[in-house]
Amino acid sequence: MSARSFAAGKVRRSAVEPAWSAFRLARRHALRFHADESGATAIEYGLIASLIVIVIITALQSFGTVLTAMWDYIATTITAKMG
């Protein structure tokens, strides 16, 4: 089948149409996939959430160290006053 015979109308359009239809469908899906940014947005939100969790854990660890030192000081002071 040549382009000339197709243009002259010698080849039935229905014989060629499924190939073009599949091509158009694949092209449409490729363009939609290329334009879709929802996956990138989800990754960005995941990175932001993980950074927030790291900051919270670091702050709690520092606060826990200070809190332990404070309670040790209180316990030592009370023990010294009582004895």
C-alpha positions as CSV (number, residue, x, y, z in Angstrom):
1,M,0.0,0.0,0.0
2,S,1.5,3.3,-1.0
3,A,0.6,6.8,-0.1
4,R,-0.3,7.5,-3.7
5,S,-2.9,4.7,-3.8
6,F,-4.3,5.9,-0.4
7,A,-4.6,9.5,-1.7
8,A,-6.3,8.2,-4.9
9,G,-8.9,6.5,-2.9
10,K,-7.9,3.0,-4.0
11,V,-7.3,1.7,-0.5
12,R,-10.3,1.5,1.9
13,R,-10.1,3.9,4.7
14,S,-11.3,1.3,7.2
15,A,-8.1,-0.7,6.6
16,V,-5.9,2.1,7.7
17,E,-8.1,3.7,10.3
18,P,-7.3,1.3,13.3
19,A,-3.6,2.1,13.0
20,W,-4.2,5.9,13.0
21,S,-6.7,5.5,15.8
22,A,-4.2,3.6,18.0
23,F,-1.6,6.2,17.1
24,R,-3.9,9.1,18.1
25,L,-4.8,7.3,21.3
26,A,-1.1,6.7,22.2
27,R,-0.3,10.3,21.4
28,R,-3.1,11.6,23.6
29,H,-2.0,9.5,26.5
30,A,1.6,10.5,26.1
31,L,0.7,14.2,26.1
32,R,-1.6,13.8,29.1
33,F,1.2,11.9,31.0
34,H,3.7,14.7,30.1
35,A,1.4,17.4,31.3
36,D,0.5,15.6,34.6
37,E,2.3,17.0,37.6
38,S,0.4,15.3,40.4
39,G,3.2,12.8,41.0
40,A,5.8,15.6,41.3
41,T,3.5,17.5,43.7
42,A,3.0,14.4,45.9
43,I,6.8,13.9,46.1
44,E,7.3,17.5,47.0
45,Y,4.7,17.2,49.8
46,G,6.4,14.0,51.0
47,L,9.8,15.7,51.2
48,I,8.4,18.7,53.1
49,A,6.6,16.3,55.6
50,S,9.9,14.3,56.1
51,L,11.8,17.6,56.8
52,I,9.2,18.6,59.3
53,V,9.4,15.2,61.1
54,I,13.2,15.5,61.2
55,V,13.0,19.0,62.8
56,I,10.4,17.7,65.4
57,I,12.5,14.7,66.3
58,T,15.6,16.9,66.7
59,A,13.8,19.4,68.9
60,L,12.3,16.7,71.1
61,Q,15.6,15.1,71.6
62,S,17.2,18.4,72.6
63,F,14.2,19.1,74.9
64,G,14.4,15.7,76.4
65,T,18.0,16.2,77.3
66,V,17.2,19.6,79.0
67,L,14.2,18.1,80.7
68,T,16.2,15.2,82.1
69,A,18.9,17.6,83.4
70,M,16.2,19.7,85.1
71,W,14.6,16.7,86.9
72,D,18.0,15.5,88.0
73,Y,18.7,18.9,89.5
74,I,15.3,18.9,91.3
75,A,15.9,15.4,92.6
76,T,19.4,16.3,93.8
77,T,18.2,19.5,95.5
78,I,15.3,17.8,97.3
79,T,17.5,15.0,98.5
80,A,20.1,17.5,99.8
81,K,17.4,19.5,101.6
82,M,15.9,16.5,103.2
83,G,19.1,14.9,104.4
